Amino acid sequence: MLLALSAIPNAVNWSVVWAARVRGDGRVMFGLPASISVAVIAGSWLLMPAMGLLATGIAWLAAQSLAALGVLLVDARNRMRRAD
């Protein structure tokens, strides 16, 4: 269930990575997946003693959601700057 919920933020994140690949922006192509991976590993490691395997699903959903939120906020800020 948790992995199914993370499909929407995952689609947002990978859309940004694919767009960065077209632009040739290596920072985003490496940075976004790397930061999600580090967040999932750290979150799993912190939550695993208390929650067991469910911790990995929660960490995955949280990492994907936070990354998608960050991507959308940066995009909104860039659109506002271009409008001015």
C-alpha positions in Angstrom: 0.0 0.0 0.0 2.8 2.4 0.9 4.6 1.8 -2.4 1.4 2.4 -4.3 0.9 5.7 -2.5 4.5 6.8 -3.5 3.8 6.3 -7.2 2.6 9.9 -7.6 5.6 11.7 -6.0 7.9 9.1 -7.8 6.4 10.2 -11.1 7.1 13.8 -10.3 10.6 13.1 -9.3 11.5 11.0 -12.3 9.9 13.5 -14.7 12.3 16.1 -13.3 15.2 13.7 -13.8 14.2 13.0 -17.4 13.9 16.7 -18.1 17.3 17.3 -16.7 18.7 14.5 -18.9 17.3 16.3 -21.9 18.9 19.6 -20.8 22.1 17.8 -19.9 22.0 19.0 -16.2 24.1 16.4 -14.4 23.6 18.0 -11.0 19.9 17.1 -11.0 20.4 13.7 -12.7 22.7 12.7 -9.9 21.5 14.8 -7.0 17.8 14.0 -6.9 18.1 10.1 -7.0 21.1 10.2 -4.7 19.3 12.3 -2.1 16.2 10.1 -2.2 18.4 7.0 -1.7 20.3 8.5 1.2 16.9 9.6 2.8 15.4 6.1 2.4 18.5 4.3 3.8 18.7 6.7 6.8 15.0 6.6 7.5 14.9 2.9 7.3 17.9 2.6 9.6 16.3 4.9 12.1 12.8 3.4 12.1 13.6 -0.3 11.6 14.2 -1.2 15.3 10.7 0.1 16.2 8.7 -0.8 13.1 10.4 -3.6 11.4 10.1 -4.0 7.6 7.3 -1.4 7.5 9.9 1.2 8.2 11.3 0.9 4.7 8.0 1.6 3.1 7.4 4.6 5.3 10.9 5.9 4.6 10.4 5.4 0.9 7.0 7.2 0.9 8.4 10.1 3.0 11.6 10.5 0.9 9.6 10.5 -2.4 7.1 12.9 -1.0 9.6 15.3 0.4 11.7 15.3 -2.8 8.6 15.9 -4.9 7.5 18.8 -2.6 11.0 20.3 -2.9 11.0 19.9 -6.7 7.5 21.5 -7.0 8.5 24.4 -4.7 11.7 25.1 -6.7 9.7 25.0 -9.9 7.1 27.4 -8.5 9.8 29.8 -7.4 11.5 29.6 -10.9 8.1 30.3 -12.6 7.5 33.3 -10.4 11.0 34.7 -11.2 10.3 34.3 -14.9 7.0 36.1 -14.6 8.6 39.2 -13.1 
